Amino acid sequence: MLFRSTGLGKTELVGKVDTMKRQGDYLIMYVDVIEPVKWRIRASMSFKDLARVMGCCVKGSIMRFILSPRQWRNRSPEHPGDF
């Protein structure tokens, strides 16, 4: 997983989702950043946030991406460029 922030300029962070836990009315997603620094990022999602993510995932282009056999076998995805 790659991250960019306007607050960090052109710095790109590399991380991986570690776990997700329920805390009250929120789901907390824990992401371990491994490059260029070691951080633990937490993001809280309400039900509305989760519904929005799921709604975005049912778009045709996203479903084709998720269901593509190529994606399941691709161990080193190509960098997305400037995002």
N, C-alpha and C positions, 0 to 999 in steps of 0.2 A: 504494500500500500504506500502510495506517495502522498505527501502533504506539501502544500504551499500556503504561506500566509503573507498578506500585504505588510504586516508588521515586521517580517523577517527579510524583507527585500526579495532578492532572487534565490534565497536559500531554499533548498528542497530537503524535506525530511523523509527518511525511509522508516517505515514502521510496520507492525503487524498487530492485528486484533488479537488480544489475549483472551478476554472473557466478557460476559455480559451478565449483570445481576439486577434483580428487581430491588428497588429501594423506595418504598411507599408507592406513590403514583408515577414513578419514573423507572425507566430501564437505564442503567449506567453501563456504558460501553468503555472498556479499558483497552487502550492502545499503547503498546510498548514501542517507543521510537528508538531505533538502534543506530542510525546515522544522521547527521554528523555528531549528534549528542545522544546521551541516554536519558530519555525523559519517559514519564508515564502520563499519558493524556487521558483524561476522563471526559466523556460527553454524556449528558443526561438527555433522554428522549421521553417526552410525554406520549400518551396514546395518540394524540393528534399528529405529532412528529412521525411516529411509526406508521400511522395510516398514510401519511403523505409519502414516505419512502416506499411503502408497498404499492401505492397508487402509481408512483413514477416507474416502478419495476414492471407494471403490466403493459407498458407501451410496447408496440411491436418490435421496434429496433432493440430495446433492452431485452425482451424475451428471446429474440433470435440470438443475442449475445450469450445469454445465460444457458440456452439449450444447445448451443453449437458444440458438437463433439471436439472441434479444434480447441476451444477454450478449456475443456476438461483435461486435454493432453498437453497443453502449452505450459511448460515448466518455467520458461523465461520469457515473459511477455515483452514486446517491443515498447520502448519508452513512448509515452503519449505526446512528447514535444512540449510546447509551451501551453500550460493549462491554468 
